[in-house]
Amino acid sequence: NDIVKGGAAKPTLCEEKAGDFRRPVVLLSGADCAQSGRTPTQTNSLLADINHRRSQEIDIYAAIPPNSCANRAEARRLIDAAIVESRIQLPVTELPPMKQMGPCYSVSVSWAGGQIIISQ
């Protein structure tokens, strides 16, 4: 409403929980964090948390080389090695194989679900 009327509300940086992790939320309405059911944030600690997760995610994705075709066992071995090396504390979920998919496995990260996923 403020934007339609020509006045711009000052954005407010808050955070909310996404599983065990913190996620930034920018409120454009002029409401404060408590009014929206979120928590005020300390910008430096939130950014440090996000950058730490980004670094871990890079390590996870880099474990399986691009354009490679890792089978299930190889993908798990590479991910387990990356977890140990980077001290990542996320569980690994292996999705069941699907007949219509090829033999190659890849990895993804679900921060909201708090897990690393290996799938075809």
Sequence and secondary structure as in RCSB ss.txt:
>XXXX:A:sequence
NDIVKGGAAKPTLCEEKAGDFRRPVVLLSGADCAQSGRTPTQTNSLLADINHRRSQEIDIYAAIPPNSCANRAEA
RRLIDAAIVESRIQLPVTELPPMKQMGPCYSVSVSWAGGQIIISQ
>XXXX:A:secstr
 TTTTT     EEEEEEETTEEEEEEE SS  TGGGT EE  HHHHHHHHHHHHHHHHHHHHHS TT    HHHH
HHHHHHHHHHHT    EEE    TTS S  EEEEETTTTEEEEE 
